[in-house]
Amino acid sequence: MTLESLDRSVLRQLEEDLGSASALREVIGTFLETAPRLLVALRDAAAAGDASGVRRAAHTIKASSLILGARDLAARCEDLERRGRAGDVSDAMPEVQAIEALYGAARLALEADAGEAR
């Protein structure tokens, strides 16, 4: 994911809805602070074959990612959430790794965007 692959129109709309760039930076900061714990929970649940845990963690990451315009990350999480709901997480680790990589790229893009917000 590059900076351009974030849907910047989503971020601009969120900034407008929140009323300030500082509020947007706060939302981004909260996401960047909480997502690593959710990724650990997702990885642990996938390793344990815990479909419910996979579903919950993937759903939470998906929702936050959509709010911030990280559509690729959200789409991968949605796929894994669906698998968790179906109870099919026996080979979820490659998907978790892809989600972690997409999060890393989204994090860099969001940090850059937060730095640009006036």
C-alpha positions as CSV (number, residue, x, y, z in Angstrom):
1,M,0.0,0.0,0.0
2,T,1.3,3.4,-0.9
3,L,0.2,6.8,0.3
4,E,-1.9,7.0,-2.8
5,S,-3.6,3.7,-2.1
6,L,-5.2,5.2,1.0
7,D,-8.5,6.7,0.0
8,R,-7.5,10.3,0.8
9,S,-11.1,11.5,0.1
10,V,-12.2,9.3,3.1
11,L,-9.6,11.0,5.3
12,R,-10.6,14.5,4.1
13,Q,-14.3,13.7,4.7
14,L,-13.5,12.4,8.2
15,E,-11.4,15.6,8.9
16,E,-14.4,17.7,7.8
17,D,-16.8,15.6,9.9
18,L,-14.6,15.9,12.9
19,G,-14.1,19.6,12.4
20,S,-10.3,19.8,12.6
21,A,-7.0,18.3,11.5
22,S,-6.1,17.8,15.1
23,A,-9.1,15.6,15.7
24,L,-8.2,13.6,12.6
25,R,-4.7,13.2,13.9
26,E,-6.1,12.0,17.2
27,V,-8.3,9.3,15.4
28,I,-5.3,8.2,13.4
29,G,-3.2,8.1,16.6
30,T,-5.8,5.9,18.3
31,F,-5.9,3.5,15.4
32,L,-2.1,3.3,15.3
33,E,-2.0,2.7,19.1
34,T,-4.7,0.0,19.2
35,A,-4.1,-1.9,15.9
36,P,-0.9,-3.6,17.0
37,R,-2.7,-5.2,20.0
38,L,-5.5,-6.3,17.6
39,L,-3.0,-7.8,15.2
40,V,-1.5,-9.8,18.1
41,A,-5.0,-11.0,19.0
42,L,-5.6,-11.9,15.4
43,R,-2.4,-13.8,15.1
44,D,-2.9,-15.6,18.4
45,A,-6.5,-16.6,17.5
46,A,-5.4,-17.8,14.1
47,A,-2.6,-19.9,15.6
48,A,-5.0,-21.4,18.1
49,G,-7.7,-22.1,15.5
50,D,-10.1,-19.8,17.4
51,A,-12.5,-18.9,14.7
52,S,-14.5,-16.6,17.0
53,G,-11.3,-14.7,18.0
54,V,-10.3,-14.4,14.4
55,R,-13.7,-13.0,13.5
56,R,-13.7,-10.5,16.3
57,A,-10.2,-9.1,15.7
58,A,-10.6,-9.0,11.9
59,H,-13.9,-7.2,12.3
60,T,-12.5,-4.6,14.5
61,I,-9.5,-3.9,12.3
62,K,-11.7,-3.9,9.3
63,A,-14.1,-1.3,10.7
64,S,-11.2,1.1,11.8
65,S,-9.5,0.7,8.5
66,L,-12.6,1.6,6.5
67,I,-13.1,4.7,8.6
68,L,-9.5,5.8,7.7
69,G,-9.7,4.9,4.0
70,A,-7.3,1.9,4.2
71,R,-9.5,-0.1,1.8
72,D,-7.0,-2.9,0.9
73,L,-6.5,-3.6,4.6
74,A,-10.2,-3.6,5.3
75,A,-10.9,-5.9,2.4
76,R,-8.4,-8.5,3.6
77,C,-9.8,-8.3,7.1
78,E,-13.3,-8.7,5.8
79,D,-12.3,-11.9,4.0
80,L,-10.8,-13.3,7.2
81,E,-13.7,-12.2,9.2
82,R,-16.0,-14.1,6.9
83,R,-13.8,-17.2,7.2
84,G,-13.9,-16.8,11.0
85,R,-17.7,-16.6,10.9
86,A,-17.8,-19.8,8.8
87,G,-15.4,-21.5,11.3
88,D,-12.8,-22.0,8.6
89,V,-9.5,-20.7,10.0
90,S,-7.3,-23.8,9.9
91,D,-5.0,-22.2,7.4
92,A,-5.5,-18.5,8.2
93,M,-1.9,-17.6,9.0
94,P,-0.9,-16.6,5.5
95,E,-3.9,-14.2,5.5
96,V,-2.9,-12.9,8.9
97,Q,0.6,-12.2,7.5
98,A,-0.8,-10.4,4.5
99,I,-3.0,-8.3,6.9
100,E,0.1,-7.5,9.0
101,A,2.0,-6.3,5.9
102,L,-0.9,-4.2,4.7
103,Y,-1.2,-2.7,8.2
104,G,2.5,-1.8,8.1
105,A,2.1,0.0,4.8
106,A,-1.1,1.7,6.0
107,R,0.6,2.8,9.2
108,L,3.3,4.5,7.2
109,A,0.8,6.2,4.9
110,L,-1.4,7.3,7.9
111,E,1.6,8.7,9.7
112,A,2.6,10.7,6.7
113,D,-1.0,11.9,6.2
114,A,-1.2,12.9,9.9
115,G,2.0,14.9,9.5
116,E,0.5,16.7,6.5
117,A,-2.8,17.5,8.3
118,R,-2.9,21.2,9.1
